[in-house]
Amino acid sequence: MPFSRSAPRRWPLTLVGLFLAALVVFGLGIQEPTGLTGKDEFFLGLRTPMEMMEKDAWLVPVLNDQPRLKKPPMLYWLGRASFETFGPSLPAARGITVLFAALLVAATAALGRRLAGSAGAGLWAALLLFTVLGLASESRRFMLDVPTASLSTLSFLFLVRWKDDRRARDLTLAAVLLAAGFLLKGPIVAVVCGAGVLGLLLSGQWPLADLWRRKFSVAGALGLFLALALPWFIYVRLRYPEAAAAELQEELEARQLFTPSPQTLLAALQIVMPWSFVLLALAWRLRREAGPARTLLLWAGLTVLPFCFIHTFDRYLVGSLVPFALILGFALDRGERFPAWALRLGAALVLLVAGVFAAFAFWFHLGGWGWLLPPLALVLWAAARAEPRWLAGAMALLWMTFFGLFFPHLQINAVPEPVRALAADRPVLMFDGPQPAMLPILLGRALSHTDTLQPRHLAPPRLLVFVRAEDEARLQEQARALGATLRPLGGYQALASRGSGVRFTRDGAGKAEWREALRSRSLQPLESTIRYLEVAAPATAGANSDAKTEAAR
């Protein structure tokens, strides 16, 4: 049944319903320590708010006893506030991202109603966000990308409301939300909002003359944005000039500005699976249309374009999912026929990926693969029928099941209970890994980390040191140089995250190890070995000079 714009009384309830549904769908499984994660989450995101609590730091985040200046502070402020309220835990951290994902869904529906002139287009677009790989995966991790995309989208929504209704409060809210996003991830927050404004201007949906007539209002909003966004950066630049300059230089080098990055286009298609090929077909079909279609196409293209000239990761493009979903929703609402080949090809890729994971779990006796069978069968049936609405429902069920119920059964980053109990009441040092990845959040403590031992690292009594087997010789060499003796206590094997969420085999595992694992139906050849040691004799060499250095600091 079409959802008409002429039902304003029901529309707020619809937005609330979408928001609550998103909380349930994206919140499933976030409490699992063996769920999807990555080094940016377990090493940086989760540990920073806990160390802020331990050091009683609010204004400037800290990590590993150093100011955390690489990223702005907003996510860590929110993380500490949540930990202070609910205690350090995975739901307390990841629940923040889930909330932002739910806001993104509701904002997308509201934008569709405004930009396409149809509540149905907005409703379909919001529902399709439940079906795409990018949001299904990134909404479950305590990271910057979904909150940044959400705030940028909300800022654009209030700008569109200001364009239509001329209410000053909408422009004020747009400036405040954009400033909050700037304090999350810096200038990248302007991509979704700025691309949306450019799309409206270039398509003629927002006459430039109208914007110019309101230039003083725009200047006031810009002033408010700068007043909210810049003080923290100015303070950090004045308080830590050398560290701030070094971090900025490192970030610029890492991003490789103005270096062509063609893989960005593949990343954009990957995050919107299974609709990648449908989008390409629709973009070609709608390319000469004016009005909302042109606005949405321009908006989508402009959200991807900046990342074609910097080193990027797939998750940076999460904001692009909003115009992508709106293009699909716009087409569905007006009865556009989706090409059967595009629907089936996209579904086939998803079936292949999810099927490989299910087969992996089955072969290695990991459990959980049975959860995937009903949604996989439903996706296969919907793809055979080439019916987009049925495929959307099947995909939403599949991603929710895959990430919320199945993935934790792979036992990636699992920490044995005896190891957790051993570390519960002892000081812990993680050496150059860091592993065990989830031990800090499981214990509710940031835990120390280093890749270069100093006497102060080994000073705490009853210290427990964790290290990967391949790094143990280097650890022992550094300990001997300090006059310390480390006594092995034990170890365990597990699949362990290495950087991204789906790289979980040990360093050096190649074809031979995979063949052996498949032959024996044992994961042992692919698992990392984590050892734990205790200090048998404390560090002495250089201890006095190290203490003097610390005092000087």
N, C-alpha and C positions, 0 to 999 in steps of 0.2 A: 504494500500500500504506500503510495507516494507520501512523503512528509512535506507538507506545505508550509511555506513561510507565513501563512496566514493563521498560524496557531501559536501566537506569542505566549500564551499562558502555559502551554505544555513545554515550550522550549527550555526554560531554566531547569525544569525537572529532567528533561532529556540530558542536559549537560551534567547534572548531578549524577544521573544514572551512569553515563559514560565514565565519569571520574571514579565512581565506586567500583564499576566493573574492572577498570584498569588497575585499581589497587589490588583486587583479587587475582587477576590474571598475571600481572607482573610481580606480585608479591609471593607467589607460590614458590617455595623452595629457597628463599633468600636466607633462611636460618641454617642452611647446610654448609658446614666447612669444606665439604668436598664438591661443592657446586662450582660453577664457572667462575674463574678469577683470572688474575694476571699480575705481573710484578708491580705495575703501577698501583694496583689496589692493595695487595697484601703487604708490600714493602713500604709504600709511601702513604697511600690514602688512609689505611686503617691504623697505622702506627702513629702518624702525626698527631691526631687529636688526643691519643692516649698519652703521648709524651708531653703535649701541652698541659694536660691535667697534672701530670707528675711534676712538671716544672712550674706550674701555675702561670703559664703564659697565655695571654689572650691576643694582644694586638698583633704580635709577630709570631707566626707558627714556628715551632722548633722540631728538629728531627736529628737524631744522633748527636745531641748536644750542640747543634749548630742552627742558626736561623734558617728557616725553610723559605728561601726567596725565589725559588725557581718558578713557582706558580703563585698567583694572588691568594688571599687568605680565606675567601668566603666559604668554600667547601669545608675547610678545617674549622672555621668558626661554628658552622652548622653541626659538624661532627662532634665537636667538644660539647656544644649545648645539648645534643641528643644523648651523649654519653653521661653527661652530668645529670640528666633527667632520668634516663632509663638504665644506666650502667653500660659499660663497654660490652657490646655484643654485635654480632653480624646483623640481626634485624634492626638494631638501633642505628647502624651506619647505612646499610643498604636500603632501609625504609625511606631514607631521605631521597635517594634516587628514584625509588618507586613513586613517591609523591610527585616529584617533578615530571615523571613519565605520564602520570595521570593528568597533571595539568596540561601537558603537551597534547594529549588526546582531546581534552575538552576545548582547548584553544583552537585546535585544527577544525573541530566541528563548527565553532563560532566563526572562524575565518571563511569556511566554505559557504556559510549562509550569507556572509557579507559580500564576498568576492564573486561568487557564482550566482547570487540572487536566489538561491534555493537551499532550504534547510536540508533537503534530501541529499544534495551534493556534499554538504558538510558532514551529515550523519554517516554517509557511506565512507567518506575519507577517514573519519575518526575510527570507524570499525575496521577499516583496512589496515590501520596502524597496528592492530592486534596481530596481523598476519605476516608482517615483514620480519626478516631475520635480524636486521640492524637493531630495532627497538626491543625485540624479544630477548636478545642477548645483552645489550648494553644497559637496559633498565634494571638489571639484577646485580649490578656491580657499583660499588661506592667510588665513582669516578666523575670526572668533570663534564663529560660530553653531553649527557642527557640533560643535566641541569642547565648548562649553557644554552643548548638548543631550545629548551622550554622557556627560559627567560627572554631569549631573542624573539621567539614566536609570540609570546604574550605581549612584548613591547610593540611588535608590528600590529597585533590585533588592536591595541589601544590607539595606535596611530591611525588605523583604518576607521575606527569608531570616531576619532577626532575629525578626520576628513569628512565623514558623512554627517555627523551630528553637531560638530563645532562646540563640543563641551571642553572647557579648559582642563577639567579634572582628568580627562582621558589623555591629553598630551602630557600632563604632569606624571601620571602613572607610567606612561611610556618611557619617560626620561628616568624615573626611579628604577624601573625594571631593567632598563639597559645598563644603568650604573651598577646594579647588583650583578648583572652578568659580566660586566667588565671586571668586577672584583672576584669573579670566579675564574675567568680564563683570559682576561685581557682583550685586545682588539678583535679577537675572533668572534666575539659576541655580536659584532655588527654585521656578520655575513648574512644570516637569515633575514634579519630586519632590514638591513640596507638593500639586499637583493630584492626583497618584496617591494620596497618603495621605488626602486629603479624599474622594476617590472611594471608597476602602476603608471609611472611617468612615461616610459618608453612605449607602452601600449595605448596611451591616451586616456586611460581610465582615471587618471588624476592630472588634470591640466596644470602645467608648470606655473601658469599665471595665477591660479588659485593658491598654490603654495607660496608664491612670491607675495601675494596680498597679505598673507599671514606671517610674513617674515619676522616680525617683532615677537610674535608668540613662539616661533621656532627658535629665535635667538635666546629667549628666556628659558625655554626647555633645554637648550644646549648648555646654557650657563648652569642650570640646576644639575645636569648630568656631570659636568666637569667638577662642580663643587662637591658632589658625592663620590665620584670615581677616583679623583686624583690625590686627595690628601694622604691616603695610605702609601701610595707610591712615592710621593715627595718625602714623607717621613722616612721611609726605608732608604731612599737615596741619600738622605742627609745623615741617617744614623749608621748605615753600613755602606759607605760609598764604594769601597773596593770590592766587597762581596757582591753588591748589587750590579756593579759594572761587569764583573766576571760572569755572573749568572746570565745577564742579558747577552753578552757576547757568546756564551755557550749555547744559549737558546737560538740565537740567530744562525750560528753555524750548524746546529742540528736541523733546523728547518730548511736550510739550503735555498734561501730566497731566490726567486727568479730562475730556478733550475727547472726545466720542463719535467713534468711528472705524469706521463701518459697513463700510468697504472691507476691514477685517480678515477678515470672513467670506468675501469673494471671494478674498482672498489664501490663506486656509486651503483653499479648494476648488482653487485653482490649483496649490499645491505638491503636492497628492496626485493630480494628473492621471496616469492616465486614470480613476481610481476615484472621482472626485468625486460623480457622480450615484448610483453604486452605494452609496456611504457614506450619502448622504441617504436612499435607499430602505431600507437596512438599519437606520439609526437609527430611522426611523418604525416599522419592523416589530418591532424589539426594545425599543421604548420602555417597555413594561409588564412586561418580564421582570425577574425578580430575579436574584440571584447574580452570576456573572461578567459577564453582559451589561450589567447595570446599572452595575457598577463601571467597565467600560471606557467606556461612554457618558458617565458622569459625569467620568471622567478626561479624555476627549477634550474635552468641553465646557469644563471648567475650565482646560485649557491654552490655549484660545483666548480665554476671557473677559477676562483682564487686558489683552490687546492691543486690545480693543474700546474702551478708554478712554485710549489714548495714541497718538501718531503713531508708526507702525510701518512696517517693510518686510517683504516676503514672507519673507525669510530668517530673521526673528526667530521664525517659527512652525515652524522645522524640528523642534523637540522634539515638536510635536503629531503628527508623523508616526508616532511610536511607538504611541500609543493608536489612531490611525487604522488602522495596519497590523494591530494586534491585533484590532480589531473585524472586519476583513476575514478575518484568519486564523481567528478563532473561528468565523465563519460558514462558511468553507470546510471546516473540519475536521469540523463536524457536518452537513455536506451541505446547507446552505442554498442555495436556487436564487437566483442573481443575476439581477435583471430584465434581459431582453435589451435593452430600450430604453436602460437606463442604461449597459450595457456599450458599446453601439454609439455612443451620444452622446459618451461620454468618449473612445472611440477616434477618433471623427470629428474632435473638436477637436485631438487630437494629430496626426492625419494632416494636418489643415489647416495647423497650425503648421510641422511638419517639412517638409511639401510645399512651403510658401512658401519656406523656406530653401533647399531643394533646387533649386527653380525659379530662385531668385535666383543661386545658384552656377552653374547651367547657363547662364543668360542672359548672365551677365557673364564667362563663360569662366574661372571660378575653380578648377574641378576639385573632386574630392572628393564630388560629388553622387552618383556611382555607388555609393559605399559605402552610401547610404541606401536604394537601391532594394530589395534583398532584405528588410531588416527592415520597410520600409513595406508591401511586398506581404504579408509574414507577418501584420502587424497587420491589414491589410484582410481577409485570409482568416479570422483568428481572430475578428474582429468580426462577420463574416457568420455564423459558426457560433455566436456568442454563448457561447463556451466560455471561462470565466475562467482556467483553467489554461493554455490555449494563448495567451490574450491576455497573461498574465503573462510567459510566456517571450518572446513577441514584443516586449513593451515593454522588458524588460530588455536585449534585444539592440539595440533601437532607440536607447535613451538612451545605451548604451555606445558605439555607433557614432556617434551624433550628436555627443556631446561629446568623445569620445576620438579619433575619426578624421576626422569631417567638419568640425567647427567650425574647427579650425586652418587649413583651406584657404581660409577667408574672408579671411585675411591682415589681420585687424584688429590694429592696433598694430605692424605689420611695420616693422622698422628695416633699411634697406638695408645690406649688408655694408660698402660704402665708408664709410658714416657711422659704423658701429661701429668700424671700423679707425681713422678719423680721431680719434675720441674716446677710443680705448683708452689712450693715454699722455698725455692732456692733462687739466687741470682743467676741469670742466664746471659750468655754471650753467643750470638750467632756469627759465625766466621764466613765472610765472603760467599754468600749464596743468594739470598739468605734462606736457609732451611733449618727447621721445619717452617714452611711458608705461613701456615695459619696458627702457629703456636702463640704469637703475641695476642691475637684477638681471643683465642681460646682461654688464655690465662688472664686476659683483661689488663695486660701490662705491655708497654711498648717494647721492652727488652732491648739490650744493647746490641749493636752490630758494628763490625769493623772488618776491613780487609788488611789492616796493618796493625799488629799487636803493639801496645804500649804497656809499661808496667801497671798503669792505672786500670787497664782493662782486666788484669788478672788479680787485682788486689782484693775484691770482695771475698769473704770467707764462704766456703762451700760452693764456689762458682761452678756452674755447669756450662760446658762449651760444646756447641753443636757445629758440625762441619760435614760437608759432603766428602765421600771417600776419596775422590780425586783431588781434593784440596788438603787432605790431612797431612801429607808430608810437608807441605809449605807451612801449615800451622805449627807443626812440631819444630820445624827449623827456626821459625820466628820465636817460639817459646824458649828454645835452647839458647838463642842469642841473648835473651833477657835473663838467663839463669833460672828459668822456670821448668818444672817437669809436669807434663800433662799425662794422667793415667787414664787409659781407655776403660770405660764402664760398660759399653755395649753399643748396639746399633740396630737398625731396622731398614727394611727396603720398602719403597713405595714409588708409584708414579708421582712425579713432582713437576709442577709448572716451571717452565723456563721462558720467562717473558710473557708471551701471549697465552690465552686460555686453552688453546688446543695443541700446544707444544708441551708434551708431558713425558716424553721418553728421556732417558739420561743422556748427558753429553757423550757423543761418540757412538751412540747406537745407530747402526746402519743396516744395510740389507742382510748381512749375516746374522745379526741379532734378531731381526724380524723373522727370518726363516727359522731360526732355532725356536723362537717363541711360538710361532705358528705350529711347528712340528710337535713340540712338547705340550702345547696348550697351557703354557706357563708364562706369566709376565716377567719372571725373574730376569731374563736377559735384557729387558727394556727398563727395568726399575732402577731408580737412583738408590744408592746406599747412604744413609744418614748415620753418622757416628756421633756419640756423645762421650765427653771426657770430663774429668775433674782435675783441679789443680792439686798435685801431690806435693810440690814444693813451690812456694811463691816466687815471683820475679824479684830479682835483686839488682842485676846489672842495669845501670842507668836509671834506677828508680829515683835517686836524689835529684838528678838533673831533670828528669821528667816532672818531678814535683815542683821544681823551681820554675820550669816553663809554664806549668799550669798556674802557679801563683802570679807570674808576670802577666798572663792573659787576664 
